[in-house]
Amino acid sequence: MVSLTLEQVTAHYGKREVLSSITTPTLSGGQVVALLGPNAAGKSTLFRRILGLLSGAGHVRIAGTHAERPVAYMPQETRIDAVLSVYESVLLARMQGRRLKVQPEDLAQVDAALDELNLQHLAQRDIGDLSGGQRQLVSAAQALVQAPDILLLDEPTSALDLHRQIGLLSVLRRLAEQRQMLIIVALHDLGHALRFSDQAIVLAGGALKACGPTRAVVTAELLREVYQVEGRIETCSRGTPLLVVETAL
Ligand SMILES: Nc1ncnc2c1ncn2[C@@H]1O[C@H](COP(=O)(O)OP(=O)(O)OP(=O)(O)O)[C@@H](O)[C@H]1O
């Protein structure tokens, strides 16, 4: 099974160090990990560092994969390319780094990604004509279609309505289990993190504040210290954790 371990990982833009010595326990496939932290905490930077797009000290150790490209990434910004249809853009994402000749398996993966995210009805539309939320789902499909062992998604629900936020996070949770993928998803909604993630990594000011089971990590103390918000976590009658926010400090 795939696993990811960060050992004293740093990252810098020019001379400015943005991540300071991040070390995590080994994160294994089959689970969803929420990457949490306030604006500018370093979440996107950590994703870029894991992908090898930024340099820095320490080690990003990935084990248990034989895939040519084990990690797929959905960036925060969704690019627009008006000359491609949705189907073509997802196929293009699939073909990156592969043979140029499209195989039946590639087309099957495109259909599967579009089906998973309920995007088949948009398949022939120009990607530049889509709404912001539709574009965000297509971007998720472009990452999913690569059938990675590790999937990194940077705020994939920020443009989605509530129904689609829950839909996407439910799909991710199921796929993590079915495909034994390790899915790391940057989120600002701590309620979603509590409901849909197994583990949480919390960054603040480029440093690791906490890493562990989400319910143990997302506490009233964390809300106060990291988010400057007074609140509490309750459990509803069905056992689902609920975030109750009282006031910003
Ligand atoms: N390309 C860049 N060049 C220089 N500094 C950058 C660059 N990208 C990000 N930074 C800085 O690195 C720090 C961390 O930014 P990052 O985008 O990783 O935060 P984040 O946790 O993803 O934030 P948000 O929740 O607002 O998306 C910030 O201080 C930011 O200004």
The ligand as an SDF file (V2000), in Angstrom:
LIG
                    3D

 31 33  0  0  0  0  0  0  0  0999 V2000
    4.9560   32.0670   -5.5670 N   0  0  0  0  0  0  0  0  0  0  0  0
    5.2220   32.5970   -4.3680 C   0  0  0  0  0  0  0  0  0  0  0  0
    6.2840   33.4140   -4.1830 N   0  0  0  0  0  0  0  0  0  0  0  0
    6.5670   33.9330   -2.9660 C   0  0  0  0  0  0  0  0  0  0  0  0
    5.8370   33.7160   -1.8620 N   0  0  0  0  0  0  0  0  0  0  0  0
    4.7690   32.9080   -1.9740 C   0  0  0  0  0  0  0  0  0  0  0  0
    4.4000   32.3070   -3.2290 C   0  0  0  0  0  0  0  0  0  0  0  0
    3.3030   31.5560   -3.0360 N   0  0  0  0  0  0  0  0  0  0  0  0
    2.9780   31.6880   -1.7310 C   0  0  0  0  0  0  0  0  0  0  0  0
    3.8520   32.4950   -1.0980 N   0  0  0  0  0  0  0  0  0  0  0  0
    3.8390   32.8380    0.3460 C   0  0  0  0  0  0  0  0  0  0  0  0
    3.9870   31.6480    1.0820 O   0  0  0  0  0  0  0  0  0  0  0  0
    3.1490   31.6920    2.2450 C   0  0  0  0  0  0  0  0  0  0  0  0
    2.2630   30.4480    2.2510 C   0  0  0  0  0  0  0  0  0  0  0  0
    1.3850   30.5360    1.1320 O   0  0  0  0  0  0  0  0  0  0  0  0
    0.4420   29.3280    0.7090 P   0  0  0  0  0  0  0  0  0  0  0  0
   -0.1760   29.6960   -0.6030 O   0  0  0  0  0  0  0  0  0  0  0  0
    1.2030   28.0690    0.7920 O   0  0  0  0  0  0  0  0  0  0  0  0
   -0.6460   29.3750    1.8770 O   0  0  0  0  0  0  0  0  0  0  0  0
   -2.0320   28.6090    2.0220 P   0  0  0  0  0  0  0  0  0  0  0  0
   -2.0410   27.9860    3.3850 O   0  0  0  0  0  0  0  0  0  0  0  0
   -2.2580   27.7070    0.8590 O   0  0  0  0  0  0  0  0  0  0  0  0
   -3.0600   29.8350    1.9940 O   0  0  0  0  0  0  0  0  0  0  0  0
   -4.5930   30.0100    1.5260 P   0  0  0  0  0  0  0  0  0  0  0  0
   -5.4340   29.2690    2.5230 O   0  0  0  0  0  0  0  0  0  0  0  0
   -4.7910   31.4850    1.6190 O   0  0  0  0  0  0  0  0  0  0  0  0
   -4.7210   29.4590    0.1290 O   0  0  0  0  0  0  0  0  0  0  0  0
    2.4000   33.0100    2.2120 C   0  0  0  0  0  0  0  0  0  0  0  0
    3.0480   33.9260    3.0570 O   0  0  0  0  0  0  0  0  0  0  0  0
    2.5100   33.4350    0.7720 C   0  0  0  0  0  0  0  0  0  0  0  0
    2.5180   34.8460    0.6810 O   0  0  0  0  0  0  0  0  0  0  0  0
  1  2  1  0
  2  3  1  0
  2  7  2  0
  3  4  2  0
  4  5  1  0
  5  6  2  0
  6  7  1  0
  6 10  1  0
  7  8  1  0
  8  9  2  0
  9 10  1  0
 10 11  1  0
 11 12  1  0
 11 30  1  0
 12 13  1  0
 13 14  1  0
 13 28  1  0
 14 15  1  0
 15 16  1  0
 16 17  2  0
 16 18  1  0
 16 19  1  0
 19 20  1  0
 20 21  2  0
 20 22  1  0
 20 23  1  0
 23 24  1  0
 24 25  2  0
 24 26  1  0
 24 27  1  0
 28 29  1  0
 28 30  1  0
 30 31  1  0
M  END
$$$$
